[in-house]
């Protein structure tokens, strides 16, 4: 997942970076933040609200960047041990030729929410998780179109995160350089980010 973090330490999920068979991936997205840092972290599914400590990529400030560099002192992360425990609770092996990635994410998300006691403290929401996941599984069993399967699976993931969220993970800490403020600095105006395996950058969008 691609994350933006503000100088105040607030983190924002900017989207999922899909990797192809060659190991390359990219994502076009945007943020309203005026100054921000970008980093990529491994996550169990696309709708997580808090980044994990499993850092994959982080941005660097270019030598010719003009503007003020702001330091992010602290922001909340999901502890690495907790991520490793919950990252793939069903020990699923991927077969993306026959099963959409969203199905694996939905199954994991449901199991993660269940492991955090969502059936007890968020029973109404968790019932929607089961319902949406069942729709996705049924659609796949009758070989429905990918759009129908993915739609139900993504809905299950969203409900699962809503059910899990009240039980927040143990916070960790971290520090990144935020984007710069000033003409020519990344993140001025409404920033657009594009990230691949080899790097992470932000681009300025003129007004």
PyMOL CGO cylinders between C-alpha atoms (Angstrom):
from pymol import cmd
from pymol.cgo import CYLINDER

trace = [
    CYLINDER, 0.00, 0.00, 0.00, 1.11, 3.57, -0.71, 0.3, 1, 1, 1, 1, 1, 1,
    CYLINDER, 1.11, 3.57, -0.71, 0.87, 5.88, 2.30, 0.3, 1, 1, 1, 1, 1, 1,
    CYLINDER, 0.87, 5.88, 2.30, 1.21, 9.62, 2.74, 0.3, 1, 1, 1, 1, 1, 1,
    CYLINDER, 1.21, 9.62, 2.74, 2.20, 11.04, 6.13, 0.3, 1, 1, 1, 1, 1, 1,
    CYLINDER, 2.20, 11.04, 6.13, 1.80, 14.68, 7.11, 0.3, 1, 1, 1, 1, 1, 1,
    CYLINDER, 1.80, 14.68, 7.11, 4.35, 16.68, 9.16, 0.3, 1, 1, 1, 1, 1, 1,
    CYLINDER, 4.35, 16.68, 9.16, 1.93, 16.28, 12.09, 0.3, 1, 1, 1, 1, 1, 1,
    CYLINDER, 1.93, 16.28, 12.09, 2.18, 12.49, 11.85, 0.3, 1, 1, 1, 1, 1, 1,
    CYLINDER, 2.18, 12.49, 11.85, -1.22, 11.68, 10.34, 0.3, 1, 1, 1, 1, 1, 1,
    CYLINDER, -1.22, 11.68, 10.34, -1.14, 8.81, 7.83, 0.3, 1, 1, 1, 1, 1, 1,
    CYLINDER, -1.14, 8.81, 7.83, -3.37, 8.42, 4.77, 0.3, 1, 1, 1, 1, 1, 1,
    CYLINDER, -3.37, 8.42, 4.77, -3.94, 5.31, 2.67, 0.3, 1, 1, 1, 1, 1, 1,
    CYLINDER, -3.94, 5.31, 2.67, -3.46, 6.38, -0.98, 0.3, 1, 1, 1, 1, 1, 1,
    CYLINDER, -3.46, 6.38, -0.98, -4.13, 3.02, -2.59, 0.3, 1, 1, 1, 1, 1, 1,
    CYLINDER, -4.13, 3.02, -2.59, -2.87, -0.42, -3.46, 0.3, 1, 1, 1, 1, 1, 1,
    CYLINDER, -2.87, -0.42, -3.46, 0.10, -0.94, -5.77, 0.3, 1, 1, 1, 1, 1, 1,
    CYLINDER, 0.10, -0.94, -5.77, -0.46, -4.02, -7.92, 0.3, 1, 1, 1, 1, 1, 1,
    CYLINDER, -0.46, -4.02, -7.92, 2.67, -5.92, -8.92, 0.3, 1, 1, 1, 1, 1, 1,
    CYLINDER, 2.67, -5.92, -8.92, 2.82, -7.76, -12.25, 0.3, 1, 1, 1, 1, 1, 1,
    CYLINDER, 2.82, -7.76, -12.25, 4.68, -10.97, -13.08, 0.3, 1, 1, 1, 1, 1, 1,
    CYLINDER, 4.68, -10.97, -13.08, 7.81, -8.97, -13.89, 0.3, 1, 1, 1, 1, 1, 1,
    CYLINDER, 7.81, -8.97, -13.89, 7.79, -7.52, -10.38, 0.3, 1, 1, 1, 1, 1, 1,
    CYLINDER, 7.79, -7.52, -10.38, 6.86, -3.99, -11.48, 0.3, 1, 1, 1, 1, 1, 1,
    CYLINDER, 6.86, -3.99, -11.48, 3.90, -1.92, -10.37, 0.3, 1, 1, 1, 1, 1, 1,
    CYLINDER, 3.90, -1.92, -10.37, 2.60, 1.62, -10.37, 0.3, 1, 1, 1, 1, 1, 1,
    CYLINDER, 2.60, 1.62, -10.37, -0.21, 3.68, -8.92, 0.3, 1, 1, 1, 1, 1, 1,
    CYLINDER, -0.21, 3.68, -8.92, -1.62, 7.08, -9.82, 0.3, 1, 1, 1, 1, 1, 1,
    CYLINDER, -1.62, 7.08, -9.82, -3.30, 8.83, -6.94, 0.3, 1, 1, 1, 1, 1, 1,
    CYLINDER, -3.30, 8.83, -6.94, -3.67, 12.22, -5.25, 0.3, 1, 1, 1, 1, 1, 1,
    CYLINDER, -3.67, 12.22, -5.25, -3.69, 13.85, -1.85, 0.3, 1, 1, 1, 1, 1, 1,
    CYLINDER, -3.69, 13.85, -1.85, -4.92, 17.18, -0.50, 0.3, 1, 1, 1, 1, 1, 1,
    CYLINDER, -4.92, 17.18, -0.50, -1.89, 17.48, 1.80, 0.3, 1, 1, 1, 1, 1, 1,
    CYLINDER, -1.89, 17.48, 1.80, 0.29, 20.53, 1.19, 0.3, 1, 1, 1, 1, 1, 1,
    CYLINDER, 0.29, 20.53, 1.19, 3.41, 18.84, 2.57, 0.3, 1, 1, 1, 1, 1, 1,
    CYLINDER, 3.41, 18.84, 2.57, 3.84, 15.10, 2.87, 0.3, 1, 1, 1, 1, 1, 1,
    CYLINDER, 3.84, 15.10, 2.87, 6.15, 12.11, 2.77, 0.3, 1, 1, 1, 1, 1, 1,
    CYLINDER, 6.15, 12.11, 2.77, 5.42, 8.92, 0.83, 0.3, 1, 1, 1, 1, 1, 1,
    CYLINDER, 5.42, 8.92, 0.83, 6.23, 5.34, 1.72, 0.3, 1, 1, 1, 1, 1, 1,
    CYLINDER, 6.23, 5.34, 1.72, 5.09, 1.85, 0.72, 0.3, 1, 1, 1, 1, 1, 1,
    CYLINDER, 5.09, 1.85, 0.72, 4.32, -0.80, 3.34, 0.3, 1, 1, 1, 1, 1, 1,
    CYLINDER, 4.32, -0.80, 3.34, 3.20, -4.42, 3.03, 0.3, 1, 1, 1, 1, 1, 1,
    CYLINDER, 3.20, -4.42, 3.03, -0.40, -4.84, 4.19, 0.3, 1, 1, 1, 1, 1, 1,
    CYLINDER, -0.40, -4.84, 4.19, -2.84, -7.80, 4.42, 0.3, 1, 1, 1, 1, 1, 1,
    CYLINDER, -2.84, -7.80, 4.42, -5.56, -6.05, 2.38, 0.3, 1, 1, 1, 1, 1, 1,
    CYLINDER, -5.56, -6.05, 2.38, -6.30, -2.76, 0.64, 0.3, 1, 1, 1, 1, 1, 1,
    CYLINDER, -6.30, -2.76, 0.64, -8.57, -0.97, 3.13, 0.3, 1, 1, 1, 1, 1, 1,
    CYLINDER, -8.57, -0.97, 3.13, -6.30, -0.92, 6.21, 0.3, 1, 1, 1, 1, 1, 1,
    CYLINDER, -6.30, -0.92, 6.21, -6.43, 2.35, 8.13, 0.3, 1, 1, 1, 1, 1, 1,
    CYLINDER, -6.43, 2.35, 8.13, -3.03, 2.12, 9.76, 0.3, 1, 1, 1, 1, 1, 1,
    CYLINDER, -3.03, 2.12, 9.76, 0.32, 1.31, 8.11, 0.3, 1, 1, 1, 1, 1, 1,
    CYLINDER, 0.32, 1.31, 8.11, 2.43, -1.63, 9.23, 0.3, 1, 1, 1, 1, 1, 1,
    CYLINDER, 2.43, -1.63, 9.23, 6.12, -1.56, 10.14, 0.3, 1, 1, 1, 1, 1, 1,
    CYLINDER, 6.12, -1.56, 10.14, 6.88, -3.77, 7.14, 0.3, 1, 1, 1, 1, 1, 1,
    CYLINDER, 6.88, -3.77, 7.14, 8.40, -0.95, 5.08, 0.3, 1, 1, 1, 1, 1, 1,
    CYLINDER, 8.40, -0.95, 5.08, 9.04, -1.64, 1.39, 0.3, 1, 1, 1, 1, 1, 1,
    CYLINDER, 9.04, -1.64, 1.39, 9.90, 1.76, -0.08, 0.3, 1, 1, 1, 1, 1, 1,
    CYLINDER, 9.90, 1.76, -0.08, 10.22, 5.35, 1.08, 0.3, 1, 1, 1, 1, 1, 1,
    CYLINDER, 10.22, 5.35, 1.08, 10.71, 8.61, -0.77, 0.3, 1, 1, 1, 1, 1, 1,
    CYLINDER, 10.71, 8.61, -0.77, 13.91, 10.63, -0.77, 0.3, 1, 1, 1, 1, 1, 1,
    CYLINDER, 13.91, 10.63, -0.77, 14.28, 14.39, -1.19, 0.3, 1, 1, 1, 1, 1, 1,
    CYLINDER, 14.28, 14.39, -1.19, 16.05, 15.26, -4.45, 0.3, 1, 1, 1, 1, 1, 1,
    CYLINDER, 16.05, 15.26, -4.45, 19.27, 17.26, -4.15, 0.3, 1, 1, 1, 1, 1, 1,
    CYLINDER, 19.27, 17.26, -4.15, 17.88, 20.03, -6.36, 0.3, 1, 1, 1, 1, 1, 1,
    CYLINDER, 17.88, 20.03, -6.36, 14.58, 20.33, -4.48, 0.3, 1, 1, 1, 1, 1, 1,
    CYLINDER, 14.58, 20.33, -4.48, 13.80, 23.87, -3.37, 0.3, 1, 1, 1, 1, 1, 1,
    CYLINDER, 13.80, 23.87, -3.37, 11.80, 24.53, -0.23, 0.3, 1, 1, 1, 1, 1, 1,
    CYLINDER, 11.80, 24.53, -0.23, 11.66, 23.74, 3.45, 0.3, 1, 1, 1, 1, 1, 1,
    CYLINDER, 11.66, 23.74, 3.45, 12.21, 20.14, 4.55, 0.3, 1, 1, 1, 1, 1, 1,
    CYLINDER, 12.21, 20.14, 4.55, 9.97, 19.21, 7.49, 0.3, 1, 1, 1, 1, 1, 1,
    CYLINDER, 9.97, 19.21, 7.49, 10.68, 16.31, 9.82, 0.3, 1, 1, 1, 1, 1, 1,
    CYLINDER, 10.68, 16.31, 9.82, 7.87, 14.00, 10.89, 0.3, 1, 1, 1, 1, 1, 1,
    CYLINDER, 7.87, 14.00, 10.89, 8.61, 13.20, 14.52, 0.3, 1, 1, 1, 1, 1, 1,
    CYLINDER, 8.61, 13.20, 14.52, 6.22, 10.32, 15.13, 0.3, 1, 1, 1, 1, 1, 1,
    CYLINDER, 6.22, 10.32, 15.13, 3.26, 8.45, 13.67, 0.3, 1, 1, 1, 1, 1, 1,
    CYLINDER, 3.26, 8.45, 13.67, 1.43, 5.26, 14.55, 0.3, 1, 1, 1, 1, 1, 1,
    CYLINDER, 1.43, 5.26, 14.55, 2.35, 1.94, 12.93, 0.3, 1, 1, 1, 1, 1, 1,
    CYLINDER, 2.35, 1.94, 12.93, 1.11, -1.61, 13.34, 0.3, 1, 1, 1, 1, 1, 1,
    CYLINDER, 1.11, -1.61, 13.34, 3.90, -3.54, 15.07, 0.3, 1, 1, 1, 1, 1, 1,
    CYLINDER, 3.90, -3.54, 15.07, 5.83, -5.92, 12.81, 0.3, 1, 1, 1, 1, 1, 1,
    CYLINDER, 5.83, -5.92, 12.81, 5.13, -8.93, 15.06, 0.3, 1, 1, 1, 1, 1, 1,
    CYLINDER, 5.13, -8.93, 15.06, 1.41, -8.20, 14.96, 0.3, 1, 1, 1, 1, 1, 1,
    CYLINDER, 1.41, -8.20, 14.96, 1.44, -7.84, 11.19, 0.3, 1, 1, 1, 1, 1, 1,
    CYLINDER, 1.44, -7.84, 11.19, 3.32, -11.12, 10.74, 0.3, 1, 1, 1, 1, 1, 1,
    CYLINDER, 3.32, -11.12, 10.74, 0.76, -12.82, 12.99, 0.3, 1, 1, 1, 1, 1, 1,
    CYLINDER, 0.76, -12.82, 12.99, -2.21, -11.41, 11.08, 0.3, 1, 1, 1, 1, 1, 1,
    CYLINDER, -2.21, -11.41, 11.08, -0.78, -10.84, 7.60, 0.3, 1, 1, 1, 1, 1, 1,
    CYLINDER, -0.78, -10.84, 7.60, -1.89, -14.20, 6.17, 0.3, 1, 1, 1, 1, 1, 1,
    CYLINDER, -1.89, -14.20, 6.17, -3.84, -16.00, 8.92, 0.3, 1, 1, 1, 1, 1, 1,
    CYLINDER, -3.84, -16.00, 8.92, -5.17, -18.70, 6.63, 0.3, 1, 1, 1, 1, 1, 1,
    CYLINDER, -5.17, -18.70, 6.63, -1.71, -19.42, 5.15, 0.3, 1, 1, 1, 1, 1, 1,
    CYLINDER, -1.71, -19.42, 5.15, -3.16, -18.92, 1.68, 0.3, 1, 1, 1, 1, 1, 1,
    CYLINDER, -3.16, -18.92, 1.68, -1.04, -19.63, -1.40, 0.3, 1, 1, 1, 1, 1, 1,
    CYLINDER, -1.04, -19.63, -1.40, -1.87, -17.46, -4.41, 0.3, 1, 1, 1, 1, 1, 1,
    CYLINDER, -1.87, -17.46, -4.41, -3.34, -18.80, -7.64, 0.3, 1, 1, 1, 1, 1, 1,
    CYLINDER, -3.34, -18.80, -7.64, -4.11, -15.53, -9.38, 0.3, 1, 1, 1, 1, 1, 1,
    CYLINDER, -4.11, -15.53, -9.38, -4.83, -17.24, -12.70, 0.3, 1, 1, 1, 1, 1, 1,
    CYLINDER, -4.83, -17.24, -12.70, -8.00, -18.73, -11.25, 0.3, 1, 1, 1, 1, 1, 1,
    CYLINDER, -8.00, -18.73, -11.25, -8.79, -16.62, -8.16, 0.3, 1, 1, 1, 1, 1, 1,
    CYLINDER, -8.79, -16.62, -8.16, -8.82, -12.78, -8.07, 0.3, 1, 1, 1, 1, 1, 1,
    CYLINDER, -8.82, -12.78, -8.07, -6.49, -11.18, -5.53, 0.3, 1, 1, 1, 1, 1, 1,
    CYLINDER, -6.49, -11.18, -5.53, -9.52, -9.52, -3.94, 0.3, 1, 1, 1, 1, 1, 1,
    CYLINDER, -9.52, -9.52, -3.94, -10.81, -12.95, -2.87, 0.3, 1, 1, 1, 1, 1, 1,
    CYLINDER, -10.81, -12.95, -2.87, -7.63, -13.68, -0.93, 0.3, 1, 1, 1, 1, 1, 1,
    CYLINDER, -7.63, -13.68, -0.93, -7.79, -10.23, 0.67, 0.3, 1, 1, 1, 1, 1, 1,
    CYLINDER, -7.79, -10.23, 0.67, -11.44, -10.77, 1.63, 0.3, 1, 1, 1, 1, 1, 1,
    CYLINDER, -11.44, -10.77, 1.63, -10.74, -14.15, 3.22, 0.3, 1, 1, 1, 1, 1, 1,
    CYLINDER, -10.74, -14.15, 3.22, -7.79, -12.76, 5.15, 0.3, 1, 1, 1, 1, 1, 1,
    CYLINDER, -7.79, -12.76, 5.15, -9.67, -9.63, 6.20, 0.3, 1, 1, 1, 1, 1, 1,
    CYLINDER, -9.67, -9.63, 6.20, -12.58, -11.69, 7.52, 0.3, 1, 1, 1, 1, 1, 1,
    CYLINDER, -12.58, -11.69, 7.52, -10.25, -13.98, 9.48, 0.3, 1, 1, 1, 1, 1, 1,
    CYLINDER, -10.25, -13.98, 9.48, -8.28, -11.04, 10.90, 0.3, 1, 1, 1, 1, 1, 1,
    CYLINDER, -8.28, -11.04, 10.90, -11.49, -9.35, 12.08, 0.3, 1, 1, 1, 1, 1, 1,
    CYLINDER, -11.49, -9.35, 12.08, -12.68, -12.64, 13.59, 0.3, 1, 1, 1, 1, 1, 1,
    CYLINDER, -12.68, -12.64, 13.59, -9.36, -13.12, 15.39, 0.3, 1, 1, 1, 1, 1, 1,
    CYLINDER, -9.36, -13.12, 15.39, -9.77, -9.67, 16.97, 0.3, 1, 1, 1, 1, 1, 1,
    CYLINDER, -9.77, -9.67, 16.97, -13.17, -10.58, 18.40, 0.3, 1, 1, 1, 1, 1, 1,
    CYLINDER, -13.17, -10.58, 18.40, -15.29, -8.70, 15.86, 0.3, 1, 1, 1, 1, 1, 1,
    CYLINDER, -15.29, -8.70, 15.86, -18.03, -11.33, 16.10, 0.3, 1, 1, 1, 1, 1, 1,
    CYLINDER, -18.03, -11.33, 16.10, -18.53, -10.22, 19.72, 0.3, 1, 1, 1, 1, 1, 1,
    CYLINDER, -18.53, -10.22, 19.72, -18.07, -6.45, 19.79, 0.3, 1, 1, 1, 1, 1, 1,
    CYLINDER, -18.07, -6.45, 19.79, -19.21, -5.67, 16.22, 0.3, 1, 1, 1, 1, 1, 1,
    CYLINDER, -19.21, -5.67, 16.22, -21.64, -8.49, 15.53, 0.3, 1, 1, 1, 1, 1, 1,
    CYLINDER, -21.64, -8.49, 15.53, -23.91, -6.48, 13.21, 0.3, 1, 1, 1, 1, 1, 1,
    CYLINDER, -23.91, -6.48, 13.21, -21.04, -5.36, 10.99, 0.3, 1, 1, 1, 1, 1, 1,
    CYLINDER, -21.04, -5.36, 10.99, -19.37, -8.76, 11.04, 0.3, 1, 1, 1, 1, 1, 1,
    CYLINDER, -19.37, -8.76, 11.04, -22.61, -10.34, 9.83, 0.3, 1, 1, 1, 1, 1, 1,
    CYLINDER, -22.61, -10.34, 9.83, -22.23, -8.17, 6.71, 0.3, 1, 1, 1, 1, 1, 1,
    CYLINDER, -22.23, -8.17, 6.71, -18.69, -9.50, 6.31, 0.3, 1, 1, 1, 1, 1, 1,
    CYLINDER, -18.69, -9.50, 6.31, -19.98, -13.08, 6.24, 0.3, 1, 1, 1, 1, 1, 1,
    CYLINDER, -19.98, -13.08, 6.24, -22.80, -12.14, 3.88, 0.3, 1, 1, 1, 1, 1, 1,
    CYLINDER, -22.80, -12.14, 3.88, -20.53, -10.34, 1.41, 0.3, 1, 1, 1, 1, 1, 1,
    CYLINDER, -20.53, -10.34, 1.41, -17.86, -13.03, 1.53, 0.3, 1, 1, 1, 1, 1, 1,
    CYLINDER, -17.86, -13.03, 1.53, -20.47, -15.72, 0.92, 0.3, 1, 1, 1, 1, 1, 1,
    CYLINDER, -20.47, -15.72, 0.92, -21.72, -13.78, -2.12, 0.3, 1, 1, 1, 1, 1, 1,
    CYLINDER, -21.72, -13.78, -2.12, -18.19, -13.60, -3.47, 0.3, 1, 1, 1, 1, 1, 1,
    CYLINDER, -18.19, -13.60, -3.47, -17.53, -17.30, -2.85, 0.3, 1, 1, 1, 1, 1, 1,
    CYLINDER, -17.53, -17.30, -2.85, -20.87, -18.26, -4.45, 0.3, 1, 1, 1, 1, 1, 1,
    CYLINDER, -20.87, -18.26, -4.45, -20.16, -16.06, -7.48, 0.3, 1, 1, 1, 1, 1, 1,
    CYLINDER, -20.16, -16.06, -7.48, -16.76, -17.68, -7.93, 0.3, 1, 1, 1, 1, 1, 1,
    CYLINDER, -16.76, -17.68, -7.93, -18.21, -21.20, -7.53, 0.3, 1, 1, 1, 1, 1, 1,
    CYLINDER, -18.21, -21.20, -7.53, -20.70, -20.62, -10.34, 0.3, 1, 1, 1, 1, 1, 1,
    CYLINDER, -20.70, -20.62, -10.34, -17.96, -18.99, -12.45, 0.3, 1, 1, 1, 1, 1, 1,
    CYLINDER, -17.96, -18.99, -12.45, -19.56, -15.58, -12.57, 0.3, 1, 1, 1, 1, 1, 1,
    CYLINDER, -19.56, -15.58, -12.57, -17.72, -12.64, -14.13, 0.3, 1, 1, 1, 1, 1, 1,
    CYLINDER, -17.72, -12.64, -14.13, -14.73, -11.15, -12.32, 0.3, 1, 1, 1, 1, 1, 1,
    CYLINDER, -14.73, -11.15, -12.32, -16.56, -7.86, -11.80, 0.3, 1, 1, 1, 1, 1, 1,
    CYLINDER, -16.56, -7.86, -11.80, -19.27, -9.53, -9.71, 0.3, 1, 1, 1, 1, 1, 1,
    CYLINDER, -19.27, -9.53, -9.71, -16.75, -11.54, -7.68, 0.3, 1, 1, 1, 1, 1, 1,
    CYLINDER, -16.75, -11.54, -7.68, -14.43, -8.59, -7.06, 0.3, 1, 1, 1, 1, 1, 1,
    CYLINDER, -14.43, -8.59, -7.06, -17.28, -6.25, -6.11, 0.3, 1, 1, 1, 1, 1, 1,
    CYLINDER, -17.28, -6.25, -6.11, -18.56, -8.61, -3.40, 0.3, 1, 1, 1, 1, 1, 1,
    CYLINDER, -18.56, -8.61, -3.40, -15.03, -9.40, -2.19, 0.3, 1, 1, 1, 1, 1, 1,
    CYLINDER, -15.03, -9.40, -2.19, -14.07, -5.73, -1.85, 0.3, 1, 1, 1, 1, 1, 1,
    CYLINDER, -14.07, -5.73, -1.85, -17.29, -5.07, 0.05, 0.3, 1, 1, 1, 1, 1, 1,
    CYLINDER, -17.29, -5.07, 0.05, -16.38, -7.89, 2.44, 0.3, 1, 1, 1, 1, 1, 1,
    CYLINDER, -16.38, -7.89, 2.44, -12.95, -6.34, 3.00, 0.3, 1, 1, 1, 1, 1, 1,
    CYLINDER, -12.95, -6.34, 3.00, -14.45, -2.93, 3.79, 0.3, 1, 1, 1, 1, 1, 1,
    CYLINDER, -14.45, -2.93, 3.79, -16.91, -4.41, 6.28, 0.3, 1, 1, 1, 1, 1, 1,
    CYLINDER, -16.91, -4.41, 6.28, -14.13, -6.48, 7.85, 0.3, 1, 1, 1, 1, 1, 1,
    CYLINDER, -14.13, -6.48, 7.85, -11.98, -3.41, 8.43, 0.3, 1, 1, 1, 1, 1, 1,
    CYLINDER, -11.98, -3.41, 8.43, -14.98, -1.56, 9.90, 0.3, 1, 1, 1, 1, 1, 1,
    CYLINDER, -14.98, -1.56, 9.90, -15.53, -4.50, 12.26, 0.3, 1, 1, 1, 1, 1, 1,
    CYLINDER, -15.53, -4.50, 12.26, -11.86, -4.78, 13.21, 0.3, 1, 1, 1, 1, 1, 1,
    CYLINDER, -11.86, -4.78, 13.21, -11.06, -1.07, 13.58, 0.3, 1, 1, 1, 1, 1, 1,
    CYLINDER, -11.06, -1.07, 13.58, -12.41, -0.46, 17.12, 0.3, 1, 1, 1, 1, 1, 1,
    CYLINDER, -12.41, -0.46, 17.12, -9.68, -2.76, 18.45, 0.3, 1, 1, 1, 1, 1, 1,
    CYLINDER, -9.68, -2.76, 18.45, -6.68, -0.72, 17.40, 0.3, 1, 1, 1, 1, 1, 1,
    CYLINDER, -6.68, -0.72, 17.40, -3.28, -2.41, 17.06, 0.3, 1, 1, 1, 1, 1, 1,
    CYLINDER, -3.28, -2.41, 17.06, -0.52, -1.57, 19.50, 0.3, 1, 1, 1, 1, 1, 1,
    CYLINDER, -0.52, -1.57, 19.50, 1.09, 1.66, 18.27, 0.3, 1, 1, 1, 1, 1, 1,
    CYLINDER, 1.09, 1.66, 18.27, 4.72, 1.83, 17.27, 0.3, 1, 1, 1, 1, 1, 1,
    CYLINDER, 4.72, 1.83, 17.27, 6.74, 4.78, 16.13, 0.3, 1, 1, 1, 1, 1, 1,
    CYLINDER, 6.74, 4.78, 16.13, 8.58, 6.00, 13.08, 0.3, 1, 1, 1, 1, 1, 1,
    CYLINDER, 8.58, 6.00, 13.08, 10.12, 9.01, 11.44, 0.3, 1, 1, 1, 1, 1, 1,
    CYLINDER, 10.12, 9.01, 11.44, 10.23, 10.09, 7.81, 0.3, 1, 1, 1, 1, 1, 1,
    CYLINDER, 10.23, 10.09, 7.81, 11.11, 13.27, 6.07, 0.3, 1, 1, 1, 1, 1, 1,
    CYLINDER, 11.11, 13.27, 6.07, 7.97, 14.99, 4.97, 0.3, 1, 1, 1, 1, 1, 1,
    CYLINDER, 7.97, 14.99, 4.97, 7.53, 16.53, 1.57, 0.3, 1, 1, 1, 1, 1, 1,
    CYLINDER, 7.53, 16.53, 1.57, 8.80, 20.06, 1.15, 0.3, 1, 1, 1, 1, 1, 1,
    CYLINDER, 8.80, 20.06, 1.15, 6.89, 23.28, 1.15, 0.3, 1, 1, 1, 1, 1, 1,
    CYLINDER, 6.89, 23.28, 1.15, 7.81, 25.92, -1.36, 0.3, 1, 1, 1, 1, 1, 1,
    CYLINDER, 7.81, 25.92, -1.36, 7.97, 26.32, -5.10, 0.3, 1, 1, 1, 1, 1, 1,
    CYLINDER, 7.97, 26.32, -5.10, 9.16, 23.19, -6.83, 0.3, 1, 1, 1, 1, 1, 1,
    CYLINDER, 9.16, 23.19, -6.83, 8.96, 20.97, -3.75, 0.3, 1, 1, 1, 1, 1, 1,
    CYLINDER, 8.96, 20.97, -3.75, 7.06, 17.70, -3.80, 0.3, 1, 1, 1, 1, 1, 1,
    CYLINDER, 7.06, 17.70, -3.80, 3.61, 18.00, -2.35, 0.3, 1, 1, 1, 1, 1, 1,
    CYLINDER, 3.61, 18.00, -2.35, 2.98, 21.66, -3.15, 0.3, 1, 1, 1, 1, 1, 1,
    CYLINDER, 2.98, 21.66, -3.15, -0.64, 22.17, -4.10, 0.3, 1, 1, 1, 1, 1, 1,
    CYLINDER, -0.64, 22.17, -4.10, -2.57, 19.01, -4.74, 0.3, 1, 1, 1, 1, 1, 1,
    CYLINDER, -2.57, 19.01, -4.74, 0.16, 16.40, -4.98, 0.3, 1, 1, 1, 1, 1, 1,
    CYLINDER, 0.16, 16.40, -4.98, 0.09, 13.39, -7.25, 0.3, 1, 1, 1, 1, 1, 1,
    CYLINDER, 0.09, 13.39, -7.25, 2.15, 10.36, -6.41, 0.3, 1, 1, 1, 1, 1, 1,
    CYLINDER, 2.15, 10.36, -6.41, 3.37, 7.53, -8.63, 0.3, 1, 1, 1, 1, 1, 1,
    CYLINDER, 3.37, 7.53, -8.63, 5.19, 4.62, -7.07, 0.3, 1, 1, 1, 1, 1, 1,
    CYLINDER, 5.19, 4.62, -7.07, 6.82, 1.46, -8.38, 0.3, 1, 1, 1, 1, 1, 1,
    CYLINDER, 6.82, 1.46, -8.38, 9.14, -1.12, -6.93, 0.3, 1, 1, 1, 1, 1, 1,
    CYLINDER, 9.14, -1.12, -6.93, 12.24, 0.93, -7.62, 0.3, 1, 1, 1, 1, 1, 1,
    CYLINDER, 12.24, 0.93, -7.62, 11.18, 4.23, -6.17, 0.3, 1, 1, 1, 1, 1, 1,
    CYLINDER, 11.18, 4.23, -6.17, 8.59, 6.49, -4.69, 0.3, 1, 1, 1, 1, 1, 1,
    CYLINDER, 8.59, 6.49, -4.69, 8.10, 10.09, -5.68, 0.3, 1, 1, 1, 1, 1, 1,
    CYLINDER, 8.10, 10.09, -5.68, 5.62, 12.92, -5.55, 0.3, 1, 1, 1, 1, 1, 1,
    CYLINDER, 5.62, 12.92, -5.55, 4.85, 15.29, -8.34, 0.3, 1, 1, 1, 1, 1, 1,
    CYLINDER, 4.85, 15.29, -8.34, 3.56, 18.84, -8.25, 0.3, 1, 1, 1, 1, 1, 1,
    CYLINDER, 3.56, 18.84, -8.25, 0.34, 19.63, -10.07, 0.3, 1, 1, 1, 1, 1, 1,
    CYLINDER, 0.34, 19.63, -10.07, 0.22, 23.21, -11.22, 0.3, 1, 1, 1, 1, 1, 1,
    CYLINDER, 0.22, 23.21, -11.22, -2.78, 25.37, -10.48, 0.3, 1, 1, 1, 1, 1, 1,
]
cmd.load_cgo(trace, "trace")
